[in-house]
């Protein structure tokens, strides 16, 4: 058994269910990200993946705090790199 399997086996049923729900939520978030990519790099789709007070930071791009700030930044990046305007 791997360390991960041993760790999961030692969890209570409630902890295991919580873990499964967390994994499911992460997979849903990843699917929404891919959907935004497939939808012409949809800025609204991308920004909706962040908490209302979330932040995005990238080397050479700066820090953008809050969905209302992240969305126009994603629009700019989309238009500059993908020509989706």
N, C-alpha and C positions, 0 to 999 in steps of 0.2 A: 504494500500500500504506500502511496505517496504521502508526504507530510500533510498536504491539503486534505486528502481523503481521511486521514487519521483525525485531523482537527474537526472536520465536519461530523464524523462519527461520534465525537465526544460532545456535540452540542445537543441541547434539549430539542424536543419536537418544535416548540415555539421558536427557538433560535434558528432552527433549520428552515422553517417556513418563512421567517423574516428574511433570511439569507436568500431564499429562492425569489421572494418578492423583490428584493433589492436587485438581484441579477436581472429579473424581468424588466424592472424599471430602467436599468442601464441599457438593456437591449432595445427597449422602446425609444429611448433618447437617441441612441445611435441610428435607429431606423428613421427617425424624424430628421436627423442631420443629413442622412443620405437623400431623403426626400427633398430637402431644401437644395441640396447640390443638383439633383436631377431636375429641379424646377427652376432652371436658369439662375442658380445660386440666389434664391429668394431671400432678400434681406429681412423681410418680416418673419419668414420661417426660421432663419438663423437666430434673430434676436429673441424670438419667443422661447428658445431653448435655455435662455438665461433667466435667473431669478430677477425680479423687478429691480433689485439693487446690485445685481451681478456685475462683474467687470471682465473685460477682455484685454489682454496685454500681449504684445508681440514685439520681439526685438526689431528696432527700426521703425515701428509703427506707433508706439506710444501706449497709453492706457486709456480705455474707454469705459466709463462707469454708468450703469443703468441702461435699460433697453432702448430708451429714447436717444442715447448717445451711440450705442453699439450699432443700431440699424443704419443710420446714415454712413457710418464708417464702412459697414459691409457693402452698402450700395457703391461707395467709392471704389472699394477693392474689386468688387464684381465688374464694374464698368472699366476699370483700368486694366485688369488682368484677363477678363473673360469676354469683354465687349458685348455684354448682354443688355445694355441700355436700350 
